[in-house]
Amino acid sequence: MSGLTLRNIVLAFVGFFLGGTIIFTAHSMAGAPAQRTHMKTTDQGTPRYSAAGYDITRLSAERVDQLAEKLTPEQRRIMLDKGTERPFCGNLLDNKKQGVYCCALCDLPLFTSGHKFDSGTGWPSFFTPYDKDHVATEIDRSYGMVRTEILCARCDSHLGHVFDDGPRPSGLRFCVNSESLVFYEDGEELPPGAKPVQTATAYFAGGCFWGIEHHFEQFPGVLDAVSGYQGGRVENPTYRQVSYEKTGHAEVVKITFDPARVSYRTLLRAFFAMHDPTQLNRQGPDIGEQYRSAIFAADEKQLEEARDYIRTLTEAGTFGRPIVTQITLATDHKFYEAEEYHQDYVARTGRACHAMRPLSELPE
């Protein structure tokens, strides 16, 4: 935008008024917005993932400084110093192409063209983010207003603000600076930071799946843990069938993990810390083949790693008795997800069924 014209001055005033003052008045009448959780990781070394499968671990200050070297002075003013671009001037305001809008600093996908709408305020507007965990929020009390600032959850760059005057179904308006975004059209090659994690899968059975699932969900590098049934003869088994009929299935937990963050051998080590692999077809008071210790390897490499680690445990005499853990290929045994009420059971009820040994007690 070049030159200060009457139209530019009017548009800037209207844009600021619509983007802040009116919203502030509405919030003042209805009460200030509740403090929202700023989705940051207090421990920068702990991996964190979004439901969409992206690594959203908080970047270190050093890494942010490195990435910021590519920013223009205007982008630095907005993204790092929490500035605002002039309304109706952003290069992405009228973008009608189909694609994804990523963070201009770290490339994390933030919004999509399918969620974009014309709010008339002068800034690109979206009614929902790409993934709720990709956008963090903080209360902003600057300029005599109470607003909710939005930031990139991975690099903490300033994006804009979110207001509660958006369209259905969310009722929200994510008002974003064009300078905080980079757009990639559908079919265009995405940079590494804009791609989801390349994950791997592991399957473990060690007694009641509630506790195994819970411990793995807390484990760094694990994106997801799902309780289910595997290793039997019955298709789509129910919990009742597995518990009272001879289906041959074991209670198994399917682990989705980031091999760049945690190795399969480390997961094996954790698995053997979670249960007693010397008990045949039982774990403590839980008796039956569904409670057996078993590993369903996703491929030949995992199969050999599992066998090698059991040899290591045996040579070290870690458990003092023979290990009876069964090892087989998962490709020979389909995994069936358990009923919804079994998922996240410990987190929902607080009832734990496994006590995990310190990893230091097991060989690496």
QUIPEVEN-V420848 format. One record per pair of residues at least 24 apart in sequence whose C-alpha atoms are under 6 Angstrom apart, sorted by the first residue. I is the first residue (numbers start at 1). J is the second residue. D is the distance in whole Angstrom. If there is no record, write none. Layout:
# QUIPEVEN-V420848
{{I & J & D} {I & J & D}}
This chain:
# QUIPEVEN-V420848
{{12 & 87 & 6} {15 & 87 & 6} {15 & 121 & 5} {15 & 122 & 6} {18 & 121 & 6} {19 & 121 & 6} {24 & 145 & 6} {38 & 136 & 5} {38 & 137 & 5} {38 & 138 & 6} {39 & 136 & 5} {47 & 220 & 6} {47 & 221 & 6} {50 & 133 & 6} {53 & 196 & 5} {53 & 197 & 6} {54 & 196 & 4} {54 & 197 & 5} {56 & 154 & 5} {57 & 154 & 6} {58 & 154 & 5} {59 & 155 & 5} {75 & 179 & 5} {79 & 157 & 5} {79 & 158 & 4} {80 & 157 & 6} {82 & 158 & 5} {87 & 122 & 4} {87 & 123 & 6} {88 & 122 & 4} {90 & 178 & 5} {92 & 178 & 5} {93 & 123 & 6} {93 & 124 & 5} {98 & 185 & 6} {98 & 186 & 6} {99 & 184 & 6} {99 & 185 & 4} {99 & 186 & 5} {100 & 183 & 6} {100 & 184 & 5} {101 & 181 & 6} {101 & 182 & 6} {101 & 183 & 5} {102 & 181 & 5} {102 & 182 & 5} {103 & 181 & 5} {104 & 180 & 5} {104 & 181 & 5} {104 & 182 & 5} {107 & 193 & 5} {107 & 194 & 5} {108 & 193 & 6} {108 & 194 & 5} {109 & 194 & 6} {124 & 176 & 5} {125 & 174 & 5} {125 & 175 & 5} {126 & 173 & 6} {126 & 174 & 5} {127 & 172 & 5} {127 & 173 & 5} {199 & 257 & 5} {199 & 258 & 5} {200 & 256 & 6} {200 & 257 & 5} {201 & 255 & 5} {201 & 256 & 5} {202 & 254 & 6} {202 & 255 & 5} {203 & 253 & 6} {203 & 254 & 5} {203 & 296 & 5} {204 & 252 & 5} {204 & 253 & 5} {204 & 295 & 5} {205 & 251 & 6} {205 & 252 & 4} {205 & 293 & 5} {205 & 294 & 5} {206 & 275 & 6} {206 & 293 & 5} {207 & 283 & 5} {207 & 291 & 4} {207 & 292 & 6} {209 & 251 & 6} {210 & 345 & 6} {211 & 352 & 6} {211 & 353 & 5} {211 & 354 & 5} {213 & 253 & 6} {221 & 257 & 6} {221 & 258 & 5} {221 & 261 & 5} {221 & 262 & 5} {222 & 257 & 4} {223 & 256 & 6} {223 & 257 & 5} {224 & 255 & 6} {224 & 256 & 5} {225 & 254 & 6} {225 & 255 & 5} {226 & 253 & 5} {226 & 254 & 5} {227 & 252 & 6} {227 & 253 & 5} {227 & 338 & 6} {228 & 252 & 5} {228 & 253 & 6} {228 & 336 & 5} {228 & 337 & 4} {228 & 338 & 4} {229 & 335 & 6} {229 & 336 & 5} {230 & 335 & 5} {231 & 333 & 5} {249 & 290 & 6} {250 & 290 & 4} {251 & 290 & 6} {273 & 356 & 6} {273 & 357 & 5} {274 & 356 & 5} {277 & 323 & 5} {277 & 324 & 6} {277 & 325 & 6} {278 & 322 & 6} {278 & 323 & 5} {278 & 324 & 5} {293 & 325 & 5} {294 & 325 & 5} {294 & 326 & 4} {294 & 327 & 6} {295 & 327 & 5} {296 & 328 & 5} {296 & 329 & 5} {296 & 330 & 5} {297 & 329 & 5} {297 & 330 & 5} {298 & 330 & 5}}
